[in-house]
Amino acid sequence: MGSFKGHALPGSFFLIGGLWWTGKFSFCHATRRNKSLGSSRRASRASQCRLELLESSLMLLFAVVGMLAEQFAAGGPRLRLYEASENRWKDLMNWQHATMYLFFSLAGAASLLVHATDVPPLALDRLALALAFFTEGFLFLYHLHGRSMLDVHVHQMLLFAVFGQALVVFLEVFHRGNVALELLRSALCLLQGSWFWQIGYVLYPPSGTQWDLTDHNNMMFITMCFCWHLAVSMVTVGALYCAISCAVRSRLRRTPPVEMGLLKLRDGELESDDETV
C-alpha cells in the first residue's frame, strides 16, 4: 500500500465492484418493476443464483490472492508475526492488510454458502459483507498514528465512505431488495474506489510534484475534492440506473404481442426473484 500502485489497485477493484453492483441492482429492479409487461429479459431464479455465485467466487478469489500477496510477496512477513531476534513485531502493516482481506474472503465464503445451499439464513451474506466493511474501516482508523496532517486527513475522508458502506449493507440485512439502499451502496463503493486513486495522487504523485502535507489550504482543497468525488459517484449511479431502466422498458415495448403472451405464461411458472436480489 505504500506506493501509488498500491492504492490504485484496490481503488480499481472497488470501482469495478461499484459499477457491477450498479448494473446488477438497476437491471433487477427494472425487470421487477416491469413484470406486469411480461418481462422478456427477467432473469429466472436459477440464473440469478448463478450470478450471485460468480460474484461470491470472485470476491473470495481476489481476497485470498490479496492475503497471499501481503504475506509472501517481496518483503512480506511470510506468516511471521513477531521477530524474536530483533524483539519487535514483524511487518504489522502487511498483517493489517491481510486481516482486511481475510474478512472479505469470509464475506465471499458466506455468500457462496447462502446461494449454493439452503443451510445458512438468507441475510448472512449481507451481514458478513457489512462486517467486512466495518473491519476495513476499523483497521484504517488505527492505521494513521504518527503520520503527517494531510496524510491523516485523506485517510479520514476514506473512513466516511467505508463506514457508510458498512452501515448501508447492515441495513440491507433487514431491508433486502431495497433499491435505494443497493444504489447507495454502489455509489459509496465507487466513492471508495475513486478516493483510493486520489490518495495515491496526493501521497505518491506519479508526476513527481510533491504535495505540502502540512499546508492547511491543501486540507481545505482535499475536503472539497472529496465532495466532488461523492457528487460524481452519485451522478454516475443515477445515470446508469436511468439508462438501464430505459433500455429494459424499451426492449419490453418492442416485444411482439404473440411472444409477450408466451412469456407471460412462462413467467407465471417462475418464483418471485425479489428475495434473491
DOMI-751725 format. One record per residue: x, y, z of N, C-alpha, C, O in turn. Coordinates in steps of 0.2 Angstrom, whole numbers, always signed. Layout:
REM DOMI-751725
((X; Y; Z); (X; Y; Z); (X; Y; Z); (X; Y; Z))
...
***
This chain:
REM DOMI-751725
((+4; -6; +0); (+0; +0; +0); (+4; +6; +0); (+2; +12; -2))
((+11; +6; +2); (+15; +12; +2); (+17; +14; -4); (+23; +16; -5))
((+13; +15; -9); (+15; +17; -16); (+9; +19; -20); (+3; +18; -18))
((+10; +22; -26); (+4; +24; -30); (+0; +18; -32); (-6; +18; -32))
((+4; +13; -35); (+1; +7; -37); (-3; +3; -32); (-8; +0; -33))
((+0; +3; -26); (-3; +0; -20); (-10; +3; -18); (-14; +0; -15))
((-11; +9; -20); (-18; +12; -19); (-22; +12; -25); (-28; +11; -25))
((-19; +12; -31); (-23; +12; -37); (-26; +5; -38); (-31; +4; -41))
((-23; +0; -36); (-25; -7; -37); (-32; -9; -33); (-37; -10; -36))
((-32; -7; -26); (-38; -8; -23); (-43; -3; -25); (-49; -5; -25))
((-41; +3; -27); (-46; +8; -30); (-49; +5; -36); (-55; +6; -37))
((-45; +2; -40); (-48; -1; -47); (-53; -6; -45); (-59; -7; -48))
((-52; -11; -40); (-56; -16; -38); (-63; -13; -36); (-68; -16; -37))
((-63; -8; -31); (-69; -5; -29); (-73; -1; -34); (-79; -1; -34))
((-69; +2; -39); (-73; +5; -44); (-76; +0; -49); (-82; +1; -51))
((-73; -6; -50); (-76; -11; -54); (-82; -14; -50); (-88; -15; -53))
((-81; -15; -43); (-87; -18; -39); (-93; -13; -39); (-98; -15; -39))
((-91; -6; -39); (-97; -2; -38); (-101; -2; -45); (-107; -1; -45))
((-97; -2; -51); (-101; -2; -57); (-104; -8; -58); (-110; -8; -61))
((-102; -14; -56); (-105; -21; -56); (-111; -20; -52); (-117; -22; -55))
((-111; -18; -46); (-117; -18; -42); (-122; -13; -45); (-128; -15; -44))
((-120; -7; -47); (-125; -3; -50); (-129; -6; -56); (-135; -6; -56))
((-125; -9; -61); (-128; -13; -66); (-133; -18; -64); (-138; -19; -66))
((-130; -22; -59); (-134; -28; -57); (-141; -26; -54); (-146; -28; -55))
((-140; -21; -49); (-146; -19; -45); (-151; -15; -49); (-157; -16; -49))
((-148; -11; -54); (-153; -7; -58); (-157; -12; -63); (-163; -11; -64))
((-153; -17; -66); (-157; -22; -70); (-162; -26; -66); (-168; -27; -69))
((-160; -28; -61); (-165; -32; -57); (-171; -28; -55); (-177; -31; -55))
((-170; -22; -53); (-176; -18; -51); (-180; -16; -57); (-186; -16; -56))
((-177; -15; -62); (-180; -13; -68); (-185; -19; -71); (-190; -18; -73))
((-182; -25; -71); (-186; -31; -73); (-192; -32; -68); (-197; -34; -70))
((-191; -31; -61); (-196; -32; -57); (-201; -27; -58); (-207; -29; -57))
((-199; -21; -59); (-204; -15; -59); (-209; -16; -66); (-214; -14; -66))
((-206; -19; -71); (-210; -20; -77); (-212; -27; -78); (-213; -30; -83))
((-213; -31; -72); (-215; -38; -73); (-222; -38; -76); (-224; -43; -79))
((-226; -33; -75); (-233; -33; -77); (-233; -33; -85); (-238; -35; -88))
((-228; -30; -88); (-227; -30; -95); (-225; -37; -98); (-225; -38; -104))
((-223; -42; -94); (-221; -48; -97); (-214; -48; -98); (-212; -48; -104))
((-210; -46; -94); (-203; -45; -95); (-199; -50; -99); (-199; -56; -97))
((-197; -49; -105); (-194; -53; -109); (-187; -55; -107); (-184; -60; -109))
((-184; -51; -102); (-177; -52; -100); (-177; -53; -92); (-172; -53; -89))
((-182; -55; -90); (-182; -56; -82); (-179; -62; -81); (-180; -68; -83))
((-173; -61; -77); (-169; -67; -75); (-173; -72; -71); (-176; -70; -66))
((-172; -78; -72); (-175; -83; -68); (-171; -84; -61); (-166; -81; -61))
((-174; -87; -56); (-171; -88; -50); (-164; -92; -51); (-159; -90; -48))
((-164; -97; -55); (-158; -101; -56); (-152; -96; -59); (-147; -97; -57))
((-154; -92; -64); (-149; -88; -67); (-146; -83; -63); (-140; -81; -63))
((-151; -80; -58); (-149; -75; -53); (-144; -78; -48); (-139; -75; -46))
((-146; -85; -46); (-142; -88; -42); (-135; -89; -45); (-130; -89; -41))
((-134; -91; -51); (-128; -92; -54); (-124; -85; -54); (-118; -85; -53))
((-127; -80; -55); (-124; -73; -55); (-121; -72; -48); (-116; -69; -47))
((-125; -73; -43); (-123; -72; -36); (-117; -77; -34); (-112; -75; -31))
((-117; -83; -37); (-111; -87; -36); (-105; -85; -39); (-100; -85; -36))
((-106; -82; -45); (-100; -79; -49); (-97; -74; -45); (-91; -73; -44))
((-101; -69; -43); (-99; -63; -39); (-95; -65; -32); (-90; -63; -30))
((-98; -70; -29); (-96; -73; -22); (-89; -76; -23); (-84; -75; -20))
((-88; -80; -29); (-82; -83; -30); (-77; -79; -32); (-71; -80; -30))
((-78; -73; -36); (-73; -68; -37); (-71; -65; -31); (-65; -63; -30))
((-76; -63; -27); (-74; -59; -21); (-69; -64; -16); (-64; -61; -14))
((-71; -70; -16); (-67; -75; -12); (-60; -76; -15); (-55; -76; -12))
((-60; -76; -22); (-53; -77; -25); (-49; -71; -24); (-43; -72; -22))
((-51; -65; -26); (-47; -59; -25); (-45; -58; -18); (-39; -56; -17))
((-49; -59; -13); (-47; -58; -6); (-42; -63; -4); (-37; -61; -1))
((-42; -69; -6); (-37; -74; -5); (-30; -72; -8); (-25; -73; -5))
((-31; -70; -14); (-25; -68; -18); (-22; -62; -14); (-15; -61; -14))
((-26; -57; -12); (-23; -52; -8); (-20; -54; -2); (-14; -51; +0))
((-22; -59; +2); (-19; -61; +8); (-12; -64; +7); (-8; -63; +10))
((-12; -68; +1); (-6; -72; +0); (-1; -66; -3); (+5; -67; -1))
((-3; -61; -6); (+2; -56; -9); (+5; -52; -3); (+11; -51; -3))
((+0; -51; +2); (+3; -47; +8); (+8; -51; +12); (+12; -48; +15))
((+7; -58; +12); (+11; -62; +16); (+18; -64; +13); (+23; -64; +16))
((+17; -66; +6); (+23; -69; +3); (+26; -65; -3); (+31; -68; -6))
((+23; -59; -4); (+27; -55; -9); (+33; -53; -7); (+35; -54; -1))
((+37; -50; -11); (+44; -47; -9); (+43; -43; -3); (+40; -38; -3))
((+47; -44; +3); (+47; -40; +9); (+41; -42; +14); (+41; -39; +19))
((+37; -47; +12); (+31; -49; +16); (+34; -53; +22); (+39; -55; +22))
((+29; -53; +27); (+31; -57; +34); (+32; -64; +33); (+35; -67; +38))
((+29; -67; +28); (+29; -74; +27); (+26; -78; +34); (+29; -83; +36))
((+20; -75; +36); (+17; -78; +42); (+20; -78; +48); (+19; -81; +53))
((+26; -74; +48); (+29; -72; +55); (+27; -66; +58); (+27; -60; +55))
((+23; -66; +63); (+20; -60; +67); (+25; -57; +71); (+25; -51; +72))
((+30; -60; +74); (+35; -57; +79); (+42; -60; +77); (+43; -66; +76))
((+46; -55; +77); (+53; -56; +76); (+57; -57; +83); (+59; -52; +85))
((+58; -63; +85); (+61; -64; +92); (+68; -61; +92); (+70; -58; +97))
((+72; -62; +87); (+79; -60; +87); (+80; -52; +87); (+85; -50; +90))
((+75; -49; +85); (+75; -41; +85); (+70; -38; +90); (+70; -32; +91))
((+67; -43; +93); (+62; -41; +99); (+57; -36; +96); (+56; -30; +100))
((+54; -37; +91); (+49; -32; +88); (+44; -36; +84); (+45; -42; +82))
((+38; -33; +83); (+33; -36; +78); (+35; -36; +71); (+40; -31; +69))
((+33; -40; +67); (+35; -41; +60); (+30; -38; +55); (+25; -41; +54))
((+32; -33; +52); (+28; -30; +46); (+20; -30; +48); (+16; -33; +45))
((+19; -26; +53); (+12; -26; +55); (+7; -23; +50); (+1; -24; +50))
((+10; -18; +46); (+6; -15; +40); (+3; -21; +36); (-3; -21; +34))
((+8; -25; +34); (+5; -31; +30); (+0; -35; +33); (-4; -38; +30))
((+1; -36; +40); (-3; -40; +43); (-10; -37; +44); (-15; -40; +43))
((-10; -30; +44); (-17; -27; +44); (-20; -28; +38); (-26; -29; +38))
((-17; -27; +32); (-20; -28; +26); (-22; -35; +25); (-28; -36; +22))
((-18; -40; +27); (-20; -47; +26); (-27; -48; +30); (-31; -52; +28))
((-27; -45; +36); (-33; -46; +40); (-39; -43; +37); (-45; -46; +37))
((-39; -37; +33); (-44; -34; +30); (-46; -39; +24); (-52; -40; +23))
((-41; -42; +20); (-43; -47; +15); (-46; -53; +18); (-51; -56; +15))
((-44; -55; +24); (-47; -61; +27); (-55; -60; +28); (-59; -65; +27))
((-57; -54; +30); (-64; -53; +32); (-68; -53; +25); (-74; -55; +25))
((-65; -50; +20); (-69; -50; +13); (-69; -57; +10); (-74; -59; +7))
((-64; -61; +12); (-64; -68; +10); (-70; -72; +14); (-73; -76; +11))
((-70; -70; +20); (-76; -73; +24); (-83; -71; +21); (-87; -75; +21))
((-83; -65; +19); (-89; -62; +16); (-91; -66; +9); (-97; -68; +8))
((-86; -67; +5); (-87; -71; -1); (-89; -78; +1); (-93; -81; -3))
((-86; -81; +6); (-87; -88; +8); (-95; -89; +10); (-98; -93; +9))
((-97; -84; +14); (-103; -84; +17); (-109; -83; +11); (-114; -86; +11))
((-107; -79; +6); (-112; -78; +1); (-112; -84; -3); (-117; -86; -6))
((-107; -88; -4); (-107; -94; -8); (-111; -99; -4); (-115; -103; -7))
((-111; -100; +2); (-115; -104; +6); (-122; -102; +6); (-126; -107; +5))
((-124; -96; +6); (-131; -94; +5); (-134; -96; -1); (-139; -98; -1))
((-130; -95; -7); (-133; -96; -13); (-132; -103; -16); (-135; -104; -21))
((-127; -106; -13); (-126; -113; -15); (-130; -118; -11); (-131; -124; -14))
((-132; -117; -5); (-135; -121; -1); (-141; -118; +3); (-142; -112; +2))
((-145; -122; +6); (-151; -119; +10); (-150; -119; +17); (-154; -118; +21))
((-143; -120; +19); (-142; -121; +26); (-142; -115; +30); (-145; -114; +35))
((-138; -109; +28); (-137; -103; +32); (-143; -99; +30); (-147; -100; +25))
((-145; -94; +35); (-150; -89; +34); (-149; -85; +28); (-143; -83; +26))
((-154; -82; +24); (-153; -78; +18); (-149; -72; +20); (-145; -70; +15))
((-150; -69; +26); (-147; -62; +27); (-139; -63; +29); (-136; -58; +30))
((-137; -69; +29); (-130; -70; +31); (-125; -67; +27); (-120; -64; +29))
((-126; -67; +20); (-121; -64; +15); (-121; -56; +16); (-115; -53; +16))
((-127; -53; +18); (-126; -46; +19); (-123; -44; +26); (-119; -39; +26))
((-124; -48; +31); (-121; -47; +37); (-114; -48; +37); (-110; -44; +40))
((-111; -53; +33); (-104; -54; +33); (-101; -49; +29); (-95; -47; +30))
((-104; -46; +24); (-101; -41; +20); (-101; -34; +24); (-96; -30; +23))
((-106; -33; +28); (-106; -27; +32); (-100; -27; +37); (-97; -22; +38))
((-99; -33; +40); (-94; -34; +45); (-87; -33; +41); (-82; -31; +44))
((-86; -35; +35); (-80; -34; +31); (-79; -27; +30); (-73; -25; +31))
((-84; -23; +28); (-83; -16; +28); (-81; -12; +34); (-77; -8; +35))
((-85; -15; +39); (-83; -12; +46); (-76; -13; +48); (-73; -9; +51))
((-74; -19; +47); (-67; -21; +49); (-62; -17; +45); (-57; -15; +48))
((-63; -16; +39); (-59; -12; +35); (-58; -5; +38); (-53; -2; +39))
((-64; -2; +39); (-64; +5; +42); (-60; +5; +49); (-57; +10; +51))
((-62; +0; +53); (-59; -1; +60); (-51; -1; +60); (-48; +2; +64))
((-49; -5; +55); (-41; -6; +54); (-38; +1; +52); (-33; +3; +54))
((-42; +4; +47); (-39; +11; +44); (-39; +16; +50); (-35; +20; +50))
((-44; +16; +54); (-45; +21; +60); (-39; +21; +64); (-37; +26; +66))
((-36; +15; +65); (-30; +15; +70); (-24; +13; +65); (-19; +10; +68))
((-24; +16; +59); (-18; +15; +55); (-14; +21; +53); (-10; +21; +49))
((-16; +26; +57); (-14; +33; +55); (-9; +36; +60); (-8; +42; +59))
((-7; +33; +65); (-3; +36; +71); (+4; +38; +68); (+7; +34; +64))
((+5; +44; +70); (+12; +47; +68); (+13; +49; +61); (+18; +51; +59))
((+7; +50; +57); (+8; +52; +50); (+7; +60; +50); (+5; +63; +55))
((+8; +63; +44); (+8; +70; +43); (+0; +72; +43); (-4; +67; +42))
((-1; +78; +44); (-8; +81; +44); (-12; +79; +38); (-18; +76; +39))
((-10; +80; +32); (-13; +79; +26); (-14; +71; +25); (-20; +69; +22))
((-9; +68; +26); (-10; +60; +26); (-15; +58; +30); (-19; +53; +28))
((-16; +60; +36); (-21; +58; +41); (-28; +60; +38); (-33; +56; +38))
((-28; +66; +35); (-34; +69; +33); (-37; +65; +27); (-43; +64; +27))
((-33; +63; +22); (-36; +60; +17); (-38; +53; +18); (-43; +50; +16))
((-35; +50; +23); (-37; +43; +26); (-44; +44; +30); (-48; +39; +30))
((-44; +49; +34); (-51; +50; +37); (-57; +51; +33); (-62; +49; +34))
((-55; +55; +27); (-61; +55; +22); (-63; +48; +19); (-69; +47; +18))
((-58; +44; +18); (-59; +37; +16); (-64; +34; +21); (-68; +30; +19))
((-63; +35; +28); (-67; +32; +33); (-74; +33; +32); (-79; +29; +33))
((-76; +39; +30); (-83; +41; +29); (-86; +36; +24); (-92; +34; +25))
((-83; +35; +18); (-85; +30; +13); (-86; +23; +16); (-91; +19; +14))
((-81; +21; +19); (-80; +14; +22); (-86; +12; +27); (-89; +8; +26))
((-86; +17; +32); (-91; +16; +37); (-98; +17; +34); (-103; +14; +37))
((-99; +21; +30); (-105; +22; +26); (-107; +16; +23); (-113; +14; +23))
((-103; +12; +19); (-105; +6; +16); (-106; +1; +21); (-111; -3; +20))
((-103; +1; +27); (-104; -4; +32); (-111; -3; +35); (-115; -8; +36))
((-113; +3; +36); (-120; +4; +38); (-125; +3; +33); (-130; +0; +35))
((-124; +4; +27); (-129; +3; +22); (-130; -4; +21); (-136; -7; +20))
((-125; -8; +21); (-125; -15; +20); (-129; -19; +26); (-133; -23; +25))
((-127; -16; +32); (-131; -19; +38); (-138; -17; +37); (-142; -22; +39))
((-140; -11; +35); (-147; -10; +34); (-151; -15; +29); (-156; -16; +30))
((-147; -17; +24); (-149; -22; +19); (-151; -29; +22); (-155; -32; +20))
((-148; -30; +28); (-150; -36; +32); (-157; -36; +33); (-160; -42; +33))
((-160; -31; +35); (-167; -30; +37); (-171; -28; +31); (-177; -28; +31))
((-168; -25; +26); (-172; -22; +20); (-169; -25; +14); (-167; -21; +10))
((-169; -31; +13); (-166; -34; +7); (-170; -33; +1); (-176; -33; +1))
((-167; -31; -4); (-170; -29; -11); (-172; -22; -11); (-175; -20; -16))
((-171; -18; -6); (-172; -11; -6); (-167; -7; -11); (-162; -7; -10))
((-170; -5; -17); (-166; -2; -22); (-162; +4; -20); (-157; +5; -22))
((-165; +8; -16); (-162; +14; -13); (-155; +12; -9); (-150; +16; -10))
((-156; +8; -5); (-150; +6; -1); (-145; +2; -6); (-139; +4; -5))
((-147; -2; -10); (-142; -5; -15); (-139; +0; -19); (-133; -1; -20))
((-142; +5; -22); (-139; +10; -26); (-134; +15; -22); (-129; +17; -24))
((-136; +16; -16); (-132; +20; -11); (-126; +16; -10); (-120; +19; -9))
((-126; +9; -9); (-120; +5; -8); (-116; +6; -14); (-110; +6; -13))
((-119; +5; -20); (-115; +6; -26); (-111; +12; -26); (-105; +13; -28))
((-115; +18; -25); (-111; +24; -25); (-106; +25; -20); (-100; +28; -22))
((-106; +23; -14); (-101; +23; -9); (-95; +19; -11); (-90; +20; -9))
((-97; +13; -14); (-91; +9; -17); (-87; +12; -22); (-81; +12; -22))
((-91; +16; -27); (-87; +20; -32); (-83; +25; -29); (-78; +27; -31))
((-86; +29; -23); (-83; +34; -20); (-76; +31; -17); (-71; +34; -17))
((-77; +25; -14); (-71; +22; -10); (-65; +21; -16); (-60; +22; -14))
((-67; +18; -21); (-63; +17; -26); (-59; +23; -29); (-53; +23; -30))
((-63; +28; -31); (-60; +34; -34); (-56; +38; -28); (-51; +41; -30))
((-58; +37; -22); (-54; +41; -17); (-47; +37; -16); (-42; +40; -14))
((-47; +31; -16); (-41; +27; -16); (-36; +30; -21); (-30; +31; -20))
((-38; +31; -27); (-34; +34; -33); (-32; +41; -30); (-26; +43; -32))
((-36; +45; -28); (-35; +52; -25); (-29; +52; -20); (-25; +56; -20))
((-30; +47; -15); (-25; +46; -10); (-18; +45; -13); (-13; +47; -11))
((-18; +40; -18); (-12; +39; -22); (-9; +45; -25); (-2; +46; -25))
((-13; +49; -28); (-10; +55; -31); (-8; +60; -26); (-3; +64; -28))
((-11; +60; -20); (-8; +65; -15); (-2; +63; -12); (+3; +67; -11))
((-2; +57; -10); (+4; +54; -6); (+10; +52; -10); (+16; +52; -8))
((+8; +49; -16); (+13; +46; -20); (+12; +49; -28); (+11; +45; -32))
((+13; +55; -29); (+11; +58; -36); (+15; +55; -41); (+22; +56; -40))
((+13; +52; -46); (+17; +49; -52); (+20; +54; -56); (+25; +53; -59))
((+18; +61; -55); (+21; +66; -59); (+28; +68; -56); (+32; +72; -59))
((+28; +67; -49); (+34; +69; -45); (+33; +75; -41); (+37; +77; -37))
((+28; +79; -43); (+27; +85; -39); (+24; +84; -32); (+18; +81; -32))
((+27; +85; -27); (+25; +83; -20); (+20; +88; -18); (+21; +94; -19))
((+15; +86; -14); (+11; +90; -10); (+14; +92; -4); (+18; +88; -1))
((+12; +98; -1); (+14; +100; +5); (+9; +97; +10); (+4; +99; +11))
((+12; +92; +14); (+7; +88; +18); (+6; +92; +25); (+2; +89; +29))
((+8; +98; +26); (+7; +102; +32); (+3; +108; +30); (+2; +112; +35))
((+1; +109; +24); (-2; +115; +22); (-10; +115; +23); (-13; +110; +21))
((-12; +119; +27); (-20; +119; +29); (-24; +120; +22); (-29; +118; +22))
((-22; +124; +18); (-25; +125; +11); (-26; +119; +7); (-31; +118; +4))
((-21; +115; +8); (-22; +108; +4); (-27; +104; +8); (-31; +100; +4))
((-28; +104; +14); (-33; +101; +18); (-40; +103; +16); (-44; +99; +15))
((-41; +110; +15); (-47; +113; +13); (-49; +110; +6); (-54; +109; +4))
((-44; +110; +1); (-45; +108; -5); (-47; +101; -6); (-51; +99; -9))
((-43; +96; -2); (-45; +89; -2); (-52; +88; +1); (-55; +84; -1))
((-54; +92; +6); (-61; +91; +9); (-66; +93; +3); (-71; +89; +2))
((-65; +98; -1); (-69; +100; -6); (-69; +95; -12); (-74; +93; -15))
((-63; +92; -13); (-62; +87; -18); (-66; +81; -16); (-68; +77; -21))
((-66; +79; -10); (-70; +73; -8); (-77; +74; -9); (-81; +69; -12))
((-80; +80; -9); (-87; +81; -10); (-88; +80; -18); (-93; +78; -20))
((-83; +82; -22); (-84; +82; -29); (-84; +74; -31); (-88; +72; -35))
((-80; +70; -28); (-80; +63; -29); (-86; +60; -27); (-89; +56; -31))
((-89; +62; -22); (-96; +60; -20); (-101; +62; -25); (-105; +57; -27))
((-101; +68; -27); (-106; +70; -32); (-105; +66; -39); (-110; +64; -42))
((-99; +65; -41); (-98; +61; -47); (-100; +54; -46); (-103; +51; -51))
((-99; +51; -40); (-102; +44; -39); (-109; +44; -39); (-112; +39; -42))
((-113; +49; -36); (-120; +49; -36); (-123; +50; -43); (-127; +46; -45))
((-120; +54; -47); (-122; +56; -54); (-121; +49; -58); (-125; +48; -62))
((-115; +46; -57); (-114; +40; -61); (-119; +35; -60); (-121; +32; -65))
((-120; +33; -54); (-125; +28; -52); (-132; +30; -55); (-136; +26; -57))
((-134; +36; -54); (-140; +39; -56); (-141; +38; -64); (-146; +36; -66))
((-136; +40; -67); (-136; +39; -75); (-136; +32; -77); (-140; +31; -82))
((-132; +28; -74); (-133; +21; -76); (-140; +18; -74); (-142; +14; -78))
((-142; +20; -69); (-149; +17; -67); (-154; +19; -72); (-158; +15; -74))
((-154; +26; -74); (-159; +28; -79); (-158; +25; -86); (-163; +23; -89))
((-152; +24; -88); (-150; +21; -94); (-152; +14; -94); (-156; +12; -99))
((-151; +10; -89); (-153; +3; -89); (-161; +2; -89); (-163; -2; -92))
((-164; +6; -85); (-171; +6; -84); (-174; +8; -91); (-179; +4; -93))
((-172; +13; -94); (-175; +14; -101); (-173; +9; -106); (-178; +8; -110))
((-168; +6; -106); (-166; +1; -110); (-171; -5; -109); (-173; -8; -114))
((-172; -7; -103); (-176; -13; -101); (-183; -11; -104); (-187; -16; -107))
((-186; -6; -102); (-193; -4; -104); (-193; -3; -112); (-198; -6; -114))
((-188; -1; -115); (-189; +0; -122); (-189; -7; -125); (-192; -8; -130))
((-185; -12; -123); (-185; -18; -125); (-191; -22; -124); (-194; -26; -129))
((-195; -21; -119); (-201; -24; -117); (-206; -21; -122); (-211; -25; -124))
((-206; -15; -123); (-211; -12; -128); (-211; -14; -135); (-215; -14; -139))
((-204; -17; -137); (-203; -19; -144); (-205; -27; -144); (-204; -29; -150))
((-206; -30; -139); (-208; -37; -139); (-214; -38; -143); (-219; -35; -141))
((-214; -43; -148); (-221; -44; -151); (-226; -47; -147); (-225; -50; -142))
((-233; -45; -148); (-238; -47; -144); (-238; -55; -143); (-240; -57; -137))
((-237; -59; -148); (-238; -66; -148); (-232; -68; -143); (-233; -73; -138))
((-226; -66; -144); (-221; -68; -139); (-222; -66; -132); (-220; -69; -128))
((-225; -60; -132); (-227; -57; -125); (-231; -62; -121); (-230; -63; -115))
((-236; -65; -125); (-241; -69; -122); (-238; -76; -119); (-239; -78; -114))
((-233; -78; -123); (-230; -84; -122); (-225; -83; -116); (-225; -87; -111))
((-222; -77; -115); (-218; -76; -110); (-221; -75; -103); (-219; -76; -98))
((-228; -72; -104); (-232; -71; -98); (-233; -78; -95); (-233; -79; -89))
((-235; -83; -99); (-236; -90; -97); (-230; -93; -93); (-230; -96; -88))
((-224; -92; -97); (-218; -94; -94); (-216; -91; -87); (-214; -94; -83))
((-217; -84; -87); (-215; -81; -81); (-220; -83; -75); (-217; -82; -69))
((-226; -85; -77); (-230; -87; -71); (-227; -93; -68); (-229; -94; -62))
((-223; -97; -71); (-220; -103; -68); (-214; -102; -64); (-212; -106; -60))
((-211; -96; -64); (-205; -94; -61); (-207; -91; -54); (-212; -87; -53))
((-203; -92; -49); (-204; -89; -42); (-202; -82; -43); (-198; -80; -47))
((-205; -78; -38); (-203; -71; -37); (-195; -71; -36); (-193; -75; -31))
((-192; -66; -39); (-185; -66; -38); (-183; -60; -33); (-177; -58; -32))
((-188; -57; -30); (-187; -52; -25); (-182; -53; -20); (-177; -49; -18))
((-182; -59; -17); (-178; -61; -11); (-171; -63; -13); (-167; -64; -9))
((-170; -64; -19); (-163; -67; -22); (-159; -61; -24); (-153; -62; -26))
((-161; -55; -24); (-158; -49; -27); (-152; -47; -22); (-149; -43; -23))
***
